[in-house]
Amino acid sequence: MVGSLLLTGAGWVGFRGWQARAHLLNAAGLARELSAQIVGGDTVRAQRTLAALQEQAGAARDATGDPGWWLGQRSPYAGDDLGAVRQIAVAIDDLARRAFPTLVGTDLATLVPKEGRLDVGRLRAVSTELADVNTVVRETRNRLDAVPTADLVDQIRTALTGLRAEIDRLAGLTGAADQGARVLPSLLGADGRRTYLLVSQNPAELRATGGMFGAYAVIRADNGRVEMVTQGAAVDLERFDPPVATLPAETRQLYTDLPAIYPADVNLTPHFPTAAKLYREMVRRRTGTTVDGVLAVDPVALSYLLAATGPVTVSGGPKLASDTVVRTLLSDTYRTMSLKEQDAYYAAAAAAVFDAFLAAKVNPKAILSAFDRSIAERRILFWSARSGEQRIFGDSRVSGILPEHETVPSVGVFLNDGSGAKLGYYLKPTAQLTVGECQEEGRRQLRLRFSLHSSAPTSGLTRSVLGLGKAGDPYTIRTLVYVFSPAGGAVMGARIDGADAALGSGTERRRQVGVANVEVPPGATRTLDVDLLTGRNTAGTPELWLTPTATPWTTQVVSAPSCNQ
């Protein structure tokens, strides 16, 4: 975790400084080993590594805590640097003594299903432990955030910035684990039976949250035991006239009333709670079933899960394996099956993977790794109809909430199919976000470069894939690209392949939105450049929020020194 703490001797004074440096270097290597051992479930080795880490971190803290160091911190030359090194040593020692022991002692096997059931009692016990760990991590992060960086020498500033970033990542994990452990027992029916919609997103037909809602299943959770009750398809829900809800004016401006009329369009918006509520109501009206929440996944998340469970056999079609499931579900089935056969196979595939996850004897490390990666890429999304539970998830990635307020600026690039086809499988997106000049009121210029490449063939695809062919040439992929400014920010202008482009415009959740129609012929690449402005008084490295696609994005964020440096 603390590999970035390769601090040099620049700015350090005296023998105790060199002692602290040596101990911190040793702690860095031990922390990396400990992280791998915890995730790998190697408890015996992790206990030994933790003891050594505590020894080195404690020694670094002692070396920076004597009266001589205290006086050095108040000197006019090296004081800020020595103070920052002291805070780094304290942070690592606090984590080694107050956070890592609980993580080492947590039995990962209790957090995955066993014989079709999760142990909700153990989850509740773990919840208290993880809450304490999360508190320590956040307190440590807050102390480091308060350390001034403007006058530090470059090596120490870099080390401090790197440690902050790594603790931010750790805080994200412990925060998510804390949230999950607190709410999962109730979600799994510990306090009474629950019912949910499990929705499969199909990125072959892109929507902002990942893909068109296709097959769905009603699942039931009762005291930790989960079972699939019924299955259906979005096409069976048909259209709704009148719409199932009155959408806000800003939503209608961007997407018209389509999300409230067609099940396939509920997630034209990237704000997942809006899509989940609409889909829940559509299923209620057609089937009479009222669910307690909506869980969405996609085939790429299934590929991560199948890496843990191993291949599964599916009635009426090919076996699903980690390295082939995306191609099987998003390409092969369209070439070899009729629409009716496709629906039957998707339903069987969902049931098979669901049963494998609950029943298979799998490595907890592999399962948790699959979920962690899927959530990080926003391929697993969840919304609870119970407001208290939904608040616990906050604006974490799994909630799919597009935040209206933020301290670190984020830029959204969301894709909606404009072809009326299932050609999203062939799209390969890239995005680069570059930090530009400082502006008044704490604003900052940002430059987004977004490219779409099509690997679609020029012939040979079936009619079910080519669909309506709204771009004219049925093999040209039309994509509506929605670029969302940071909260409170602005979209300033755009170019497509270097030529000025007029964007459609609107707002959603305090973000300006620019909409571009990008058409990509087979084998071609189109590039969209957008100039943006952050909101007031935001700081930190900007983040990209992207529509999950069948082929993972290639991304880069080019940062710059903060405006006060």
Helices and strands as residue ranges (DSSP letters): H 14-40, H 43-63, H 67-72, H 79-94, I 95-99, H 100-105, G 108-111, H 120-145, H 154-187, E 194-202, E 212-222, E 225-233, H 234-237, H 249-255, G 258-260, G 263-265, H 272-287, E 293-297, H 299-309, H 325-327, I 328-332, H 333-336, H 339-359, H 364-376, E 381-384, H 387-393, G 397-399, E 410-417, G 424-426, E 427-438, G 440-442, E 444-454, H 463-466, E 477-484, E 490-496, E 499-500, E 504-508, E 511-520, E 525-533, E 543-546, E 554-558
